Amino acid sequence: MAIDNQKKVKQKWNLKRTWPLHVFMMPAVILALVFNYAPLPGIAMAFMDFKPYLGFTESTWVGLEQFKRMIEFEDARQVIWNTLVISSLKIFFNLVIPIIFALLLNEIRKMAFKRTIQTFVYLPHFLSWVILGGILLDMLSVDGGIINNMLGAIFGMEPIFFLGEGDWFRFTVILSDVWKDFGFGAVIFLAALSGINPDLYEAATIDGANRFQQVLHITLPSLIPITVVVATLALGNTLNAGFDQIFNLYNPLVYEKGDIIDTYVYRMGLLGGQFSFATAVGLFKSVIGFVLIVTGYRLAYKYANYRIF
């Protein structure tokens, strides 16, 4: 009994000390409850022929009919393929480019110049895709866009419909996403580089290794653990191709190669009124995403000894 009383007194004392932290945490908890957990009962729409005027109680239950329709529907299969292609390429280049940039930036010895470059490449990350979408629409315009004007003036090329042709749209989406986030993504690799023991470089210099050999035999091997962690954790985003970006850039001309699961669910559900079908597609994405996240964390723990809990 004495031990239990001591624990209760300790818990009350800790609560008195930490209550401001709980108060600061409450807005995030409320937002999560309202937007992530409160809508969960709506998953039931994926298993019924939902009619808004009938509600949940009167709508007909159809079991897995919506999922069968998703598999049979050619547009849905194309959307899933588009999502996999775009997200996989984004994950790959958003892993490779930040590593290369971090390595190059790490070689700069003038701190003022280094910090200036860091500031400039970080800035796009903090701009929303609403702003960047408008900028890209103007820059890539066929009629008077600065990019097409430069291509025509320098190389004599015909205007390219970057946001109106499927393949060019994918290229534009991937390139602009990498440009926006590679600076911020390099932060974790710069942190890893700062943790490398300087004695290794001194020993390599004494042995006659030049800068390239030091990067090849010391820097890159030291980045392998964090690279494994970042790559495995990125598996959870395989079906997240970036709704904000696609929504602000795409148009009916590129639906065939640019439409992804999130934008498809938006169009079919909110615009098309096919609530049950859109919910089924969204639930399919969520389940696969959950499996990939769990797999990613297991791989990160197994190969890089990384764990959150």
C-alpha positions in Angstrom: 0.0 0.0 0.0 2.8 2.4 0.9 4.4 1.8 -2.6 1.1 2.5 -4.3 0.6 5.7 -2.4 4.1 6.8 -3.3 3.4 6.2 -7.0 0.1 8.2 -6.8 1.9 11.1 -5.1 4.7 11.0 -7.7 2.1 11.0 -10.6 0.3 14.0 -9.1 3.6 15.8 -8.6 4.6 15.1 -12.3 1.2 16.3 -13.5 1.6 19.5 -11.6 5.0 20.0 -13.3 3.9 19.0 -16.8 0.4 20.3 -17.1 1.4 23.2 -19.4 2.8 20.6 -21.9 -0.5 18.7 -21.8 -2.3 22.0 -22.6 0.0 22.8 -25.5 -0.6 19.3 -26.8 -4.4 19.5 -26.7 -4.9 21.4 -30.0 -3.0 18.8 -31.9 -5.0 16.0 -30.2 -8.3 17.7 -30.9 -7.4 18.2 -34.6 -6.4 14.5 -34.8 -9.6 13.4 -33.2 -11.8 15.6 -35.4 -10.1 15.0 -38.8 -8.6 11.5 -38.4 -10.8 9.5 -36.0 -14.2 11.1 -36.1 -14.7 10.3 -39.9 -13.8 6.6 -39.4 -17.4 5.4 -39.3 -17.7 6.7 -42.9 -15.7 3.7 -44.0 -19.0 1.8 -43.9 -19.8 3.6 -47.2 -17.3 1.4 -49.0 -19.5 -1.7 -48.3 -22.9 -0.2 -49.3 -24.6 1.6 -52.1 -24.7 4.8 -50.1 -27.4 7.4 -50.9 -27.1 10.7 -49.0 -30.9 11.0 -48.9 -31.3 7.6 -47.3 -28.4 7.8 -44.9 -26.4 5.0 -43.4 -29.4 3.2 -41.9 -31.5 3.0 -45.1 -28.7 2.5 -47.8 -28.3 -1.0 -49.2 -25.3 -3.1 -48.1 -23.5 -4.6 -51.1 -20.4 -6.2 -49.4 -17.3 -6.1 -51.6 -19.2 -5.0 -54.7 -17.4 -1.6 -54.8 -14.0 -3.2 -54.5 -14.8 -5.6 -57.4 -16.0 -2.6 -59.4 -12.7 -0.9 -58.6 -10.7 -3.9 -59.9 -12.8 -4.2 -63.1 -12.9 -0.5 -63.8 -10.1 0.4 -66.2 -9.8 4.0 -65.0 -9.3 2.9 -61.4 -6.5 0.5 -62.5 -4.8 3.3 -64.5 -5.1 5.7 -61.5 -3.4 3.1 -59.3 -0.6 2.6 -61.8 -0.2 6.4 -62.2 0.2 6.8 -58.5 2.8 4.0 -58.2 4.9 5.5 -61.1 4.8 9.1 -59.9 5.3 8.3 -56.2 8.1 5.8 -56.8 10.0 8.2 -59.0 9.5 11.0 -56.4 10.8 8.7 -53.6 13.8 7.7 -55.6 14.9 11.2 -56.7 14.0 12.7 -53.3 16.5 10.3 -51.8 19.3 10.5 -54.4 19.3 14.3 -55.0 19.4 15.3 -51.3 22.3 13.0 -50.7 24.3 14.4 -53.7 23.4 18.0 -52.6 24.5 17.3 -48.9 27.8 15.8 -50.1 28.5 18.9 -52.3 27.4 21.3 -49.6 29.6 19.6 -47.1 32.7 20.3 -49.2 32.2 24.1 -49.0 34.6 25.6 -46.5 33.3 29.2 -46.4 30.5 29.1 -43.9 28.8 32.4 -45.0 28.5 31.1 -48.6 27.3 27.7 -47.3 24.6 29.1 -45.2 23.4 31.4 -48.0 23.0 28.4 -50.3 21.2 26.5 -47.6 18.8 29.3 -47.1 18.0 29.7 -50.8 17.4 25.9 -51.3 15.2 25.6 -48.2 12.8 28.4 -49.1 10.7 26.6 -51.7 9.8 23.9 -49.1 7.8 26.5 -47.1 5.7 27.7 -50.1 2.4 26.0 -50.6 1.6 24.3 -53.9 -1.2 26.8 -54.4 1.5 29.5 -54.8 4.0 27.3 -56.7 1.2 26.0 -58.9 0.4 29.5 -60.1 4.1 30.3 -60.7 4.6 27.1 -62.7 1.4 27.7 -64.8 2.9 31.0 -65.8 6.5 29.8 -66.3 5.5 26.7 -68.4 2.8 28.3 -70.4 2.9 27.5 -74.2 2.0 31.1 -75.0 4.6 33.5 -73.4 5.9 31.2 -70.7 9.5 32.0 -69.8 10.7 28.4 -70.1 9.3 27.9 -73.6 10.6 31.3 -74.6 14.1 30.3 -73.5 14.0 27.0 -75.2 12.9 28.6 -78.4 15.5 31.4 -78.2 18.5 29.2 -77.3 17.7 25.9 -79.0 15.1 26.9 -81.6 12.7 24.4 -80.1 8.9 24.4 -80.6 6.8 25.2 -77.5 6.4 22.2 -75.2 3.0 21.6 -73.6 4.4 20.7 -70.2 1.1 20.6 -68.4 -1.0 19.3 -71.2 0.8 16.2 -72.4 0.9 13.1 -70.2 4.6 12.3 -70.3 5.7 15.9 -70.0 3.2 16.3 -67.1 4.8 13.5 -65.2 8.2 14.9 -65.8 7.2 18.3 -64.6 5.5 17.0 -61.5 8.5 14.9 -60.4 11.1 17.6 -61.3 9.1 20.4 -59.5 8.6 18.2 -56.4 12.3 17.4 -56.2 13.2 21.1 -56.7 10.8 22.1 -53.9 11.9 19.6 -51.3 15.5 18.5 -52.0 17.0 21.3 -49.8 14.9 20.4 -46.8 15.4 16.7 -47.4 19.2 17.2 -47.3 19.0 18.4 -43.6 19.0 14.9 -42.2 22.0 13.9 -44.3 23.9 17.1 -43.4 23.2 16.1 -39.7 24.6 12.7 -40.4 27.7 14.1 -42.1 28.3 16.4 -39.1 28.4 13.3 -36.9 31.3 11.6 -38.7 34.4 11.4 -36.7 37.0 13.9 -38.0 39.8 11.6 -37.0 38.8 9.3 -39.9 39.5 12.1 -42.4 42.8 13.1 -40.7 44.0 9.5 -40.8 42.9 9.2 -44.5 44.8 12.4 -45.3 47.9 11.1 -43.6 47.6 8.0 -45.7 47.5 10.1 -48.9 43.8 9.9 -49.7 42.5 12.9 -51.7 39.0 14.4 -51.2 37.3 12.2 -53.6 38.7 9.1 -52.0 37.7 10.3 -48.6 34.1 10.8 -49.8 34.1 7.4 -51.4 35.6 5.4 -48.5 34.5 7.4 -45.4 31.6 9.7 -46.1 29.4 7.4 -48.3 29.8 4.3 -46.0 28.9 6.5 -43.0 25.7 7.6 -44.7 24.5 4.1 -45.4 22.6 3.6 -42.1 20.6 6.8 -42.4 20.0 6.2 -46.1 18.5 2.8 -45.2 16.3 4.4 -42.6 15.0 7.1 -44.9 14.5 4.7 -47.8 12.6 2.1 -45.8 10.4 4.8 -44.1 9.6 6.2 -47.5 7.9 2.9 -48.4 4.8 4.2 -46.5 4.4 7.0 -49.0 4.3 4.7 -52.1 0.7 5.5 -52.6 1.0 9.2 -51.7 1.9 10.9 -54.9 1.1 14.4 -53.6 -2.6 15.6 -53.8 -1.8 19.3 -53.4 0.7 19.4 -56.2 -1.3 17.3 -58.7 -4.6 19.1 -57.9 -3.1 22.5 -58.6 -1.4 21.5 -61.8 -3.4 18.8 -63.6 -6.3 19.2 -66.0 -8.5 16.8 -68.1 -5.9 16.6 -70.8 -3.5 14.7 -68.5 -6.0 12.5 -66.5 -4.7 9.4 -68.3 -1.2 9.7 -67.0 -1.4 12.3 -64.3 -4.5 11.4 -62.3 -3.6 9.8 -58.9 -5.7 8.0 -56.3 -6.3 11.1 -54.1 -7.4 13.3 -57.0 -9.5 10.4 -58.4 -11.3 10.0 -55.1 -11.9 13.7 -55.0 -13.4 13.8 -58.5 -15.5 10.6 -58.1 -16.7 11.3 -54.6 -17.1 15.0 -54.1 -17.7 16.0 -57.7 -19.2 12.9 -59.2 -21.4 11.9 -56.2 -20.1 8.3 -56.2 -19.5 8.2 -52.5 -19.3 4.5 -52.0 -17.0 3.8 -54.9 -14.7 6.7 -53.9 -14.6 5.5 -50.3 -13.7 2.0 -51.5 -10.7 3.3 -53.5 -9.6 5.5 -50.6 -9.9 2.6 -48.2 -7.9 0.4 -50.5 -5.1 3.0 -50.5 -5.2 3.3 -46.7 -4.9 -0.4 -46.1 -2.0 -0.8 -48.5 -0.4 2.3 -47.1 -0.7 0.9 -43.6 0.9 -2.4 -44.6 3.8 -0.5 -46.3 4.3 1.7 -43.3 4.5 -1.3 -40.9 6.8 -3.1 -43.4 9.0 0.0 -43.6 9.4 0.3 -39.9 10.2 -3.4 -39.5 12.9 -3.1 -42.2 14.3 0.0 -40.6 14.6 -1.8 -37.3 16.1 -4.9 -38.8 18.7 -3.3 -41.0 19.4 0.0 -39.3 18.3 -0.6 -35.7 15.9 2.3 -36.0 12.8 2.4 -33.9 10.3 4.9 -32.6 8.8 2.9 -29.8 
